[in-house]
Amino acid sequence: MTSIALFASTFALVFFLGLQSLNVNNGHYRAAFFTSFGIGIGNLVLFKLAPEASGIEIAAFLLGGPFGIVAAMRFFRFVRLRKEAGQ
């Protein structure tokens, strides 16, 4: 269970960090403001679980980041394309 929580918290943290970067670079102030809460929650869970992680939990922690950043990039592109199509 801790492995899943570590994967999810790392995924969320990197997802929101990536999304934050994309929002800041594209001037989306409101979205950048709200992604900060996701970053904080991801950090909080990660700091609670990571110090006592075992081998499989460390692997889950390490896998969350790559999936999180790719998901953020695809999500941002999806939202942007959908917004452009609706205008």
Backbone bond lengths (Angstrom), bond angles and torsions (degrees), N, CA, C in turn:
res aa  C-N    CA-C-N  psi(-1)  N-CA   C-N-CA  omega(-1)  CA-C   N-CA-C  phi
1 M - - - 1.459 - - 1.536 111.11 -
2 T 1.325 115.98 -39.14 1.461 119.35 178.91 1.520 110.65 -65.60
3 S 1.323 116.83 -33.46 1.473 120.19 178.30 1.525 110.56 -61.39
4 I 1.319 116.06 -43.59 1.467 120.71 179.36 1.520 110.31 -64.83
5 A 1.328 116.21 -42.39 1.467 120.29 179.66 1.525 111.27 -65.33
6 L 1.325 117.39 -38.83 1.468 120.21 177.58 1.528 111.11 -67.06
7 F 1.321 116.49 -43.71 1.464 119.70 177.10 1.531 109.66 -59.46
8 A 1.338 115.99 -48.56 1.466 120.49 -177.31 1.527 111.84 -63.71
9 S 1.323 117.52 -41.47 1.463 119.04 -178.56 1.524 111.43 -69.76
10 T 1.331 117.67 -38.31 1.463 119.90 176.89 1.524 110.42 -68.58
11 F 1.332 116.08 -42.22 1.464 120.55 176.44 1.530 109.47 -56.56
12 A 1.335 116.40 -50.59 1.471 120.80 -178.28 1.523 111.26 -62.35
13 L 1.323 116.49 -44.40 1.461 119.96 -178.89 1.526 111.28 -60.55
14 V 1.317 117.22 -50.35 1.466 120.50 -178.94 1.528 110.75 -68.83
15 F 1.337 117.02 -37.23 1.463 121.04 176.19 1.528 110.15 -57.21
16 F 1.326 116.36 -50.64 1.465 119.83 -177.87 1.524 112.23 -70.96
17 L 1.332 118.09 -33.60 1.469 119.49 175.10 1.529 110.96 -64.47
18 G 1.327 116.22 -43.05 1.462 120.05 177.51 1.516 111.99 -64.51
19 L 1.321 115.42 -43.95 1.463 120.68 178.84 1.531 110.13 -63.85
20 Q 1.321 116.29 -39.98 1.467 121.17 177.97 1.523 110.17 -59.45
21 S 1.321 116.51 -46.46 1.462 121.05 179.67 1.527 111.19 -60.96
22 L 1.321 116.07 -45.90 1.461 119.90 179.19 1.524 111.30 -63.49
23 N 1.316 116.96 -40.25 1.470 120.20 178.73 1.519 111.99 -66.38
24 V 1.324 116.87 -43.43 1.470 120.65 179.25 1.527 110.15 -63.93
25 N 1.317 116.85 -46.88 1.470 120.59 -178.09 1.520 112.53 -64.84
26 N 1.325 117.34 -24.10 1.463 120.78 -179.84 1.523 113.06 -104.32
27 G 1.324 117.45 8.77 1.458 121.82 173.88 1.521 115.45 73.29
28 H 1.317 117.99 27.39 1.467 121.73 178.85 1.529 109.12 -93.86
29 Y 1.328 116.20 84.15 1.464 121.79 -172.79 1.522 113.24 -62.18
30 R 1.315 116.77 -48.27 1.468 120.68 -177.71 1.528 111.37 -62.34
31 A 1.320 116.31 -45.70 1.464 120.49 179.62 1.532 110.22 -63.42
32 A 1.329 117.51 -40.27 1.469 121.12 178.47 1.528 110.59 -63.47
33 F 1.324 116.40 -38.07 1.463 121.27 177.79 1.528 110.53 -60.19
34 F 1.318 116.74 -48.42 1.459 120.52 -175.29 1.530 113.46 -74.67
35 T 1.319 118.30 -28.84 1.466 118.88 177.54 1.527 111.36 -67.48
36 S 1.313 117.29 -22.17 1.463 120.58 177.59 1.524 111.78 -60.22
37 F 1.325 117.07 -33.53 1.467 119.89 178.04 1.530 110.64 -66.72
38 G 1.308 117.42 -39.89 1.463 121.32 176.47 1.525 111.64 -62.87
39 I 1.331 116.11 -39.46 1.466 120.49 177.67 1.527 109.83 -63.19
40 G 1.306 116.49 -44.11 1.464 120.73 179.74 1.515 112.83 -62.33
41 I 1.327 116.99 -43.64 1.466 120.88 179.69 1.526 110.50 -66.06
42 G 1.325 116.97 -43.58 1.462 120.52 177.94 1.522 111.96 -60.10
43 N 1.326 116.39 -42.15 1.464 121.04 177.47 1.519 111.76 -64.24
44 L 1.308 116.41 -44.30 1.459 121.02 -178.16 1.523 111.36 -59.25
45 V 1.322 117.14 -48.82 1.466 121.05 179.79 1.525 109.96 -64.92
46 L 1.305 116.84 -43.13 1.459 121.29 -179.01 1.528 111.75 -61.34
47 F 1.319 117.32 -44.81 1.462 120.96 -179.28 1.524 112.40 -66.99
48 K 1.322 117.19 -26.22 1.460 120.55 177.54 1.525 111.43 -77.11
49 L 1.336 117.60 -35.80 1.463 121.31 -172.37 1.524 114.66 -96.44
50 A 1.306 118.27 -34.77 1.465 121.92 -170.44 1.530 115.44 -65.40
51 P 1.328 120.71 -36.83 1.468 118.98 -174.99 1.531 115.19 -58.21
52 E 1.308 118.13 -26.66 1.466 120.93 -177.28 1.534 112.28 -110.24
53 A 1.304 117.63 23.24 1.467 121.71 -174.83 1.528 112.27 -71.56
54 S 1.332 114.57 140.60 1.471 121.66 175.28 1.529 108.86 -92.80
55 G 1.318 117.71 -172.93 1.462 122.11 -177.56 1.512 114.43 -59.30
56 I 1.336 117.19 -50.42 1.469 120.71 -179.33 1.531 110.55 -67.69
57 E 1.311 116.45 -32.74 1.471 120.09 178.10 1.526 111.07 -70.40
58 I 1.311 117.04 -35.17 1.469 120.81 176.00 1.527 109.68 -66.11
59 A 1.327 116.73 -40.02 1.473 120.47 177.02 1.525 110.39 -62.12
60 A 1.324 117.19 -42.90 1.467 120.94 178.18 1.524 110.44 -62.64
61 F 1.329 116.13 -41.15 1.466 122.16 177.42 1.526 110.50 -59.60
62 L 1.334 116.31 -46.13 1.463 120.53 -178.10 1.528 113.05 -69.29
63 L 1.320 118.12 -30.73 1.472 121.20 -179.97 1.523 112.99 -77.08
64 G 1.317 117.58 -24.93 1.463 120.23 -178.34 1.517 113.56 -62.91
65 G 1.326 117.53 -37.06 1.466 121.74 -176.77 1.518 114.81 -63.76
66 P 1.333 118.36 -53.58 1.469 119.00 -179.89 1.532 113.06 -59.16
67 F 1.325 116.40 -41.14 1.464 118.99 178.42 1.527 111.09 -68.38
68 G 1.327 116.24 -35.39 1.463 120.56 179.81 1.517 113.40 -65.02
69 I 1.329 117.54 -43.24 1.466 119.73 -177.46 1.523 111.32 -70.91
70 V 1.331 116.74 -39.62 1.471 119.32 178.10 1.523 109.99 -65.19
71 A 1.324 117.34 -40.60 1.468 121.16 178.12 1.531 110.83 -63.05
72 A 1.331 117.54 -39.83 1.465 121.05 178.85 1.526 111.00 -63.28
73 M 1.319 116.36 -43.60 1.460 120.51 -179.61 1.531 111.04 -64.43
74 R 1.323 115.87 -43.43 1.470 119.43 179.81 1.530 110.92 -68.65
75 F 1.323 117.44 -39.49 1.466 121.62 179.20 1.530 110.31 -63.47
76 F 1.321 116.78 -45.85 1.462 120.66 -179.72 1.519 110.56 -61.03
77 R 1.324 116.02 -44.23 1.471 120.17 179.33 1.524 111.10 -64.02
78 F 1.336 116.77 -43.10 1.464 121.87 178.96 1.528 110.84 -59.40
79 V 1.323 116.66 -47.79 1.465 120.90 -179.39 1.522 110.55 -64.32
80 R 1.327 116.65 -43.32 1.471 119.99 -179.73 1.523 111.42 -63.32
81 L 1.337 117.53 -45.79 1.453 120.88 179.72 1.533 111.75 -64.97
82 R 1.296 116.39 -38.28 1.470 120.83 178.52 1.533 111.00 -66.33
83 K 1.317 115.01 -39.30 1.469 120.41 178.82 1.536 110.28 -66.04
84 E 1.334 116.17 -43.07 1.461 120.53 179.58 1.527 111.65 -65.30
85 A 1.311 116.96 -37.16 1.470 121.17 179.74 1.520 111.71 -68.42
86 G 1.328 116.92 -29.79 1.449 120.93 -179.19 1.514 114.55 -82.36
87 Q 1.329 116.88 -13.50 1.473 119.24 -176.83 1.490 112.93 -89.81
